[in-house]
């Protein structure tokens, strides 16, 4: 039989054995923007920590790392991990050998209920953390905040105006020190439909070891009943931590979290001596005399680093990309510091998408790797259609999930390990072999899933359904679609971007296209 037409969406692939656990523990709080598009030198386990800026392989602030066999996961409050699908704006830690990733860890800076939204000042407050939103896609050096998810009221997030008080959200971003507290510059704000408790990543202050309390900015944390990891660790002020809890109350106007687990993220530093790293984010506590600074609580020595561009001055609030190595005390000794500029042509403000076109509307409106693309202003050097493999360079736009492309090029599709999306209904489900046949318009495709596959709106146990499924994965050498993500149609952000909704102003391109109307 003919193979089903494959369509590309969001990233994720089948994992191999996880490595570098201590590196994961160390830099759970790192991240954010800047860095040239390139691969890092090969060798021992290295770490790239920052913001997801593209797919094809995964791009972390412009650094391209092959992730075909990497695990993609998020840490839970009980210490377990859940499989997740990567999205633009996620903050991640990628463990790799310079070319190929072994694991991708997704780190939300705060998960919880929104207590306040200030659209005039582009801020919101979540679990006592002040979150700043960037809607300036023209002059700002900060990454434009991207949005995703659907809240419990059925509202799809595309801008700050979609966020309401008491919404459940996940916020990703880079923290910067400002007047005794850290503020979070958001790279992604994502609605949650299910309450999974509260999680906050930040720096300990005002610790009271008798009362077993401390603060993370505007949040009071009670850790009297919490498990502190690593075991035998001692909590002190100025330590970067991640805190999980299910009970968030309000005491005299101060949000208070009863923590069930606290993890120190600067633990076991001796085991990462000389480990290479790339990390990016907002500069805090810059000391021009000592030549030190912090990014999300990680201390960095820049005394011997080459700073570019030379016309820029390193200072607090600079958005930087740093490359270097850890010393025996856990300080990153930087070799290069790149200060981010707003330049979507050469800077990592740009978004890189590599994959096959899906949800094709016309040559200016289509989806690649789960990201809707407006190519109305792009230089396009080929004929576009559903299923064509393309390389897209674009930038984020405020108030829309659609990215604005500058160039679109057609390329030969890789024979294997090329991420794509297929749709259809499932038949011949084999729970033992973890396979099924996906059928669409008389064409079939064998699908293989694993314990690393993300299921949304459906489970492995009830795959034999007449409902339309969408499967994201890669074709292996046996022509089997290895699934990273299986979801019911309509359960992912990009499902709204389809030619079937052109006449509906509330869904699809009628809502999201910003540069021109389909009636033009």
Residue pairs with C-beta under 8 A, 6 or more apart in sequence:
1 442
1 443
1 444
2 442
2 443
2 444
3 443
3 444
3 445
3 479
4 422
4 424
4 438
4 439
4 440
4 443
4 444
4 445
5 386
5 387
5 422
5 440
5 443
6 356
6 387
6 420
6 421
6 422
6 445
6 475
6 481
7 356
7 357
7 358
7 359
7 367
7 386
7 387
7 420
7 421
7 422
7 423
8 355
8 356
8 357
8 358
8 367
8 368
8 369
8 370
8 418
8 419
8 420
8 421
9 355
9 358
9 367
9 369
9 370
9 419
9 420
9 421
9 470
9 472
9 485
9 492
9 494
10 55
10 85
10 86
10 87
10 369
10 370
10 472
10 485
10 492
10 494
11 52
11 55
11 58
11 67
11 72
11 85
11 86
11 369
11 370
11 419
11 484
12 72
12 83
12 84
12 85
12 86
12 419
12 454
12 472
12 473
12 484
12 485
13 67
13 68
13 69
13 70
13 72
13 417
13 419
13 473
13 474
13 482
13 484
14 69
14 450
14 452
14 453
14 473
14 482
14 484
15 69
15 70
15 71
15 72
15 102
15 103
15 452
16 69
16 70
16 71
16 102
17 102
18 71
18 95
18 102
18 103
19 45
19 95
19 102
19 103
20 45
20 47
20 95
20 102
20 103
22 268
22 271
22 272
23 45
23 47
23 93
23 95
23 272
23 275
24 93
24 95
24 103
24 105
25 230
25 263
25 264
25 265
25 267
25 268
26 265
26 266
26 267
26 268
26 269
26 272
26 326
26 330
27 47
27 49
27 93
27 265
27 277
27 279
27 298
28 75
28 93
28 105
28 107
28 201
28 240
28 242
28 263
28 265
29 107
29 175
29 201
29 202
29 240
29 242
29 265
29 296
29 297
29 298
30 49
30 50
30 93
30 279
30 281
30 295
30 296
30 298
31 49
31 50
31 51
31 91
31 92
31 93
31 107
31 172
31 173
31 174
31 187
31 279
31 280
31 281
31 295
31 296
32 50
32 51
32 61
32 91
32 143
32 173
32 174
32 185
32 187
32 280
32 281
32 282
32 295
32 296
32 319
33 50
33 51
33 53
33 61
33 142
33 143
33 174
33 187
33 280
33 281
33 319
33 321
33 340
33 348
33 349
34 50
34 61
34 62
34 280
34 319
34 320
34 321
34 338
34 339
34 340
34 347
34 348
35 50
35 60
35 61
35 62
35 63
35 278
35 280
35 321
35 338
35 348
36 62
36 63
36 338
36 348
37 59
37 62
37 63
37 64
37 348
37 352
38 62
38 63
38 64
39 63
39 64
39 65
39 98
39 99
40 46
40 48
40 63
40 65
40 96
40 98
40 99
40 276
40 278
40 323
41 98
41 276
42 97
42 98
42 99
43 97
43 98
43 276
44 97
44 275
44 276
45 95
45 96
45 97
45 102
45 275
46 95
46 96
46 97
46 98
46 275
46 276
46 277
46 278
47 93
47 94
47 95
47 96
47 275
47 276
47 277
47 278
47 279
48 60
48 61
48 63
48 65
48 93
48 94
48 96
48 277
48 278
48 279
49 60
49 91
49 92
49 93
49 94
49 277
49 278
49 279
49 280
50 60
50 61
50 63
50 91
50 92
50 278
50 279
50 280
50 281
50 321
51 60
51 61
51 89
51 90
51 91
51 92
51 143
51 172
51 174
51 187
51 280
52 58
52 59
52 60
52 86
52 87
52 88
52 89
52 90
52 91
52 92
53 59
53 60
53 61
53 62
53 88
53 143
53 348
53 350
53 351
53 352
54 64
54 88
54 351
54 352
54 353
54 354
55 86
55 352
55 353
55 354
55 355
55 369
55 370
55 371
55 419
56 64
56 352
56 353
56 354
56 355
56 369
56 391
56 419
57 64
57 65
57 66
57 67
57 68
57 354
58 64
58 65
58 67
58 70
58 86
58 92
58 94
58 101
58 104
59 65
59 351
59 352
60 92
60 94
60 278
61 278
61 280
61 321
61 348
62 321
62 347
62 348
62 350
62 352
63 278
64 352
65 94
65 96
65 99
65 100
65 101
66 99
66 100
66 101
66 417
67 94
67 100
67 101
67 104
68 100
68 417
68 474
69 100
69 102
70 94
70 100
70 101
70 102
70 103
70 104
71 83
71 102
71 103
71 104
71 452
72 83
72 84
72 85
72 86
72 103
72 104
72 106
72 452
72 484
73 81
73 82
73 83
73 84
73 103
73 104
73 105
73 106
74 81
74 82
74 84
74 105
74 106
74 107
74 108
75 81
75 105
75 107
75 242
75 263
76 82
76 196
76 244
77 196
77 197
77 199
77 244
77 245
77 246
77 260
77 261
78 260
78 261
79 229
79 261
83 452
83 453
83 454
84 106
84 454
85 454
85 472
85 484
85 485
85 492
86 92
86 104
86 106
87 146
87 148
87 188
87 190
87 370
87 493
88 146
88 188
88 351
88 371
88 396
88 403
89 143
89 145
89 146
89 148
89 172
89 187
89 188
90 106
90 172
90 187
90 188
91 106
91 107
91 108
91 109
91 172
91 173
91 174
91 187
91 188
92 104
92 105
92 106
92 107
93 104
93 105
93 107
94 101
94 103
94 104
94 105
95 101
95 102
95 103
95 104
95 105
96 102
107 172
107 201
108 170
108 171
108 172
108 199
108 201
109 129
109 171
109 172
109 173
109 175
109 184
109 200
109 201
109 202
110 126
110 127
110 129
110 131
110 170
110 171
110 184
110 199
110 200
110 201
111 127
111 168
111 169
111 170
111 171
111 192
111 196
111 197
111 198
111 199
111 200
112 126
112 127
112 168
112 169
112 197
112 198
112 199
112 200
112 248
113 126
113 127
113 166
113 167
113 168
113 169
113 198
113 248
114 124
114 125
114 126
114 163
114 164
114 165
114 166
114 167
114 168
114 169
115 125
115 126
115 127
115 128
115 165
115 166
115 255
116 124
116 125
116 165
117 123
117 124
117 125
117 160
117 163
117 164
117 165
118 124
119 160
119 161
122 132
122 133
122 134
122 135
122 160
123 130
123 131
123 132
123 133
124 131
124 133
124 160
124 163
124 189
125 131
125 218
126 169
126 171
127 198
127 200
127 219
127 248
127 255
127 257
128 200
128 216
128 217
128 218
128 219
128 220
128 254
128 255
129 171
129 184
129 200
129 202
129 216
129 217
129 218
129 219
130 181
130 183
130 184
130 217
130 218
131 171
131 173
131 183
131 184
131 186
131 189
132 183
132 184
132 185
132 186
133 145
133 160
133 186
133 189
134 140
134 142
134 143
134 144
134 145
134 185
134 186
134 398
135 144
135 145
135 159
135 160
135 398
135 399
136 142
136 144
136 398
137 144
137 395
137 396
137 397
137 398
138 342
139 342
140 342
141 318
141 319
141 340
141 341
141 342
142 185
142 319
143 187
143 319
143 349
143 396
144 395
144 396
144 397
144 398
145 160
145 173
145 186
145 187
145 188
145 189
145 398
146 187
146 188
146 189
146 396
146 401
147 157
147 158
147 159
147 162
147 188
147 189
147 190
147 401
148 157
148 188
148 189
148 190
148 191
148 401
148 493
149 156
149 157
149 169
149 170
149 190
149 191
149 192
149 193
149 493
150 156
150 157
150 191
150 193
151 157
151 162
151 163
151 164
151 167
151 168
151 191
151 192
151 193
152 167
152 168
152 193
153 164
155 162
155 164
155 191
156 162
156 191
156 493
156 496
157 163
157 189
157 190
157 191
158 399
158 400
158 401
158 511
158 512
159 398
159 399
159 400
160 189
163 169
163 189
163 191
167 191
168 191
168 192
168 193
168 194
168 195
169 189
169 190
169 191
169 192
170 188
170 189
170 190
170 192
171 184
171 186
171 188
171 189
171 190
172 186
172 187
172 188
172 189
172 190
173 184
173 185
173 186
173 187
173 188
174 184
174 185
174 187
174 280
174 281
174 282
174 295
174 296
174 319
175 182
175 183
175 184
175 185
175 201
175 202
175 203
175 281
175 282
175 284
175 296
175 297
176 182
176 183
176 185
176 281
176 282
176 283
176 284
176 316
176 317
177 284
177 285
177 294
177 316
180 205
181 217
181 218
182 202
182 203
182 217
182 284
183 217
185 282
197 244
197 245
197 246
198 244
198 245
198 246
198 248
198 257
199 242
199 243
199 244
199 245
200 216
200 219
200 221
200 242
200 243
200 257
201 240
201 241
201 242
201 243
201 265
202 216
202 217
202 219
202 240
202 241
202 243
203 216
203 238
203 239
203 240
203 241
203 297
204 214
204 215
204 216
204 235
204 236
204 237
204 238
204 239
204 240
204 241
205 214
205 215
205 216
205 217
205 237
205 238
206 213
206 214
206 215
206 237
207 213
207 214
207 235
207 236
207 237
208 214
209 235
211 222
211 224
212 222
212 223
212 224
213 220
213 221
213 222
213 223
213 224
214 220
214 221
214 223
214 235
214 237
215 221
216 241
216 243
218 254
218 255
219 254
219 255
219 256
219 257
220 251
220 254
220 255
220 256
220 257
221 243
221 245
221 256
221 257
221 259
221 262
222 256
222 257
222 258
222 259
223 235
223 243
223 259
223 262
225 258
225 259
225 260
226 243
226 245
226 259
226 260
226 261
226 262
227 260
227 261
227 262
228 235
228 261
228 262
228 263
228 264
229 261
229 262
229 263
229 264
230 263
230 264
230 267
230 268
233 264
233 267
235 241
235 262
235 264
238 297
239 264
239 266
239 297
240 264
240 265
240 266
240 296
240 297
240 298
241 262
241 263
241 264
241 265
242 262
242 263
242 265
243 257
243 259
243 261
243 262
243 263
244 259
244 260
244 261
244 262
245 257
245 258
245 259
245 260
245 261
246 258
246 260
247 257
247 258
248 255
248 256
248 257
248 258
249 255
249 256
249 258
250 256
265 297
266 297
266 298
266 330
269 326
269 328
269 329
269 330
270 328
272 326
272 330
273 326
273 327
273 328
274 325
274 326
274 327
275 325
275 326
276 323
276 324
276 325
277 323
277 324
277 325
277 326
277 332
278 321
278 322
278 323
279 295
279 298
279 321
279 322
279 332
280 295
280 319
280 320
280 321
280 322
280 340
281 295
281 296
281 319
281 320
282 295
282 317
282 318
282 319
282 320
283 293
283 294
283 295
283 314
283 315
283 316
283 317
283 318
283 319
283 320
284 293
284 294
284 295
284 316
285 292
285 293
285 294
285 316
286 292
286 293
286 314
286 315
286 316
286 318
287 293
290 303
291 301
291 302
291 303
292 299
292 300
292 301
292 302
292 331
293 299
293 300
293 302
293 314
294 300
295 320
295 322
298 332
299 330
299 331
299 332
300 322
300 324
300 331
300 332
300 333
300 334
301 331
301 332
301 333
301 334
302 314
302 322
302 334
302 337
304 333
304 334
304 335
305 322
305 324
305 334
305 335
305 336
305 337
306 335
306 336
306 337
307 314
307 336
307 337
307 338
307 339
308 336
308 337
308 338
308 339
309 339
309 341
312 318
312 339
312 341
314 320
314 337
314 339
318 339
318 340
319 339
319 340
320 337
320 338
320 339
320 340
321 337
321 338
321 340
321 348
322 332
322 334
322 336
322 337
322 338
323 334
323 335
323 336
324 332
324 333
324 334
324 335
324 336
325 332
325 333
325 335
326 332
326 333
327 333
340 347
340 348
340 349
341 347
342 349
343 349
344 350
344 395
344 406
345 406
349 395
350 393
350 394
350 395
350 406
351 371
351 392
351 393
351 394
351 395
351 396
351 403
352 391
352 392
352 393
353 368
353 369
353 371
353 373
353 390
353 391
353 392
353 394
353 403
354 368
354 369
354 389
354 390
354 391
354 392
354 411
355 368
355 369
355 389
355 390
355 418
355 419
355 420
356 368
356 387
356 388
356 389
356 390
356 413
356 418
356 420
357 366
357 367
357 368
357 384
357 385
357 386
357 387
357 388
357 389
357 390
358 366
358 367
358 368
358 386
358 387
358 421
359 366
359 367
359 372
359 386
359 494
359 497
359 498
359 499
360 366
360 367
360 384
360 385
360 386
360 499
361 498
361 499
361 502
361 509
361 518
362 518
363 375
363 380
363 383
363 384
364 374
364 375
364 376
364 378
364 516
365 372
365 373
365 374
365 375
365 376
365 509
365 513
365 518
366 372
366 373
366 375
366 384
366 386
367 373
367 494
367 497
368 390
368 392
369 419
370 421
370 472
370 492
370 493
370 494
371 401
371 403
371 494
372 401
372 402
372 403
372 494
372 497
372 509
372 512
373 392
373 394
373 402
373 403
373 405
373 408
374 397
374 402
374 403
374 404
374 405
374 513
374 514
374 515
375 384
375 392
375 405
375 408
376 515
376 516
377 404
377 405
377 406
377 515
378 392
378 394
378 405
378 406
378 407
378 408
379 406
379 407
379 408
380 407
380 408
380 409
381 407
381 408
381 409
381 410
382 388
382 390
382 408
382 409
382 410
383 410
384 390
384 408
384 410
388 410
389 410
389 411
389 412
389 413
389 418
390 408
390 409
390 410
390 411
391 407
391 408
391 409
391 410
391 411
392 403
392 405
392 407
392 408
392 409
393 405
393 406
393 407
394 403
394 404
394 405
394 406
395 403
395 404
395 406
396 403
396 404
397 403
397 404
397 514
399 514
400 512
400 513
400 514
401 493
401 494
401 512
402 512
402 513
402 514
404 514
404 515
415 475
416 474
416 475
416 476
416 477
417 474
417 476
418 474
418 475
419 472
419 473
419 474
419 484
420 472
420 473
420 474
420 475
420 481
421 470
421 471
421 472
422 438
422 440
422 445
422 447
422 470
422 471
422 481
423 438
423 440
423 468
423 469
423 470
423 471
423 489
424 438
424 439
424 440
424 443
424 445
424 468
424 469
425 438
425 439
425 440
425 465
425 466
425 467
425 468
425 469
426 436
426 437
426 438
426 439
426 447
426 463
426 464
426 465
426 469
427 436
427 437
427 439
427 464
428 435
428 436
428 437
429 435
429 436
429 463
429 464
430 436
431 460
431 461
433 448
434 448
434 449
434 450
434 460
435 446
435 447
435 448
435 449
435 480
436 446
436 447
436 463
436 464
437 444
437 445
437 446
437 447
438 444
438 445
438 446
438 447
438 469
438 471
438 481
445 481
446 479
446 480
446 481
447 471
447 473
447 480
447 481
447 483
447 486
448 476
448 480
448 481
448 482
448 483
449 460
449 483
449 486
450 482
450 483
452 484
453 460
453 483
453 484
453 485
453 486
454 484
454 485
454 486
454 487
455 486
455 487
456 485
456 486
456 487
456 488
456 491
456 492
457 487
457 488
457 490
457 491
458 465
458 467
458 469
458 486
458 487
458 488
463 469
463 486
467 488
467 489
468 488
468 489
469 486
469 487
469 488
469 489
470 485
470 486
470 487
470 488
470 489
470 492
470 495
471 481
471 483
471 485
471 486
472 483
472 484
472 485
472 486
473 481
473 482
473 483
473 484
473 485
474 481
474 482
474 484
475 481
475 482
476 482
485 492
489 495
496 507
496 508
496 511
496 512
497 508
497 509
497 512
498 508
499 508
500 508
501 507
501 508
501 509
501 510
502 508
502 509
502 510
502 518
503 510
504 510
505 511
509 518
510 518
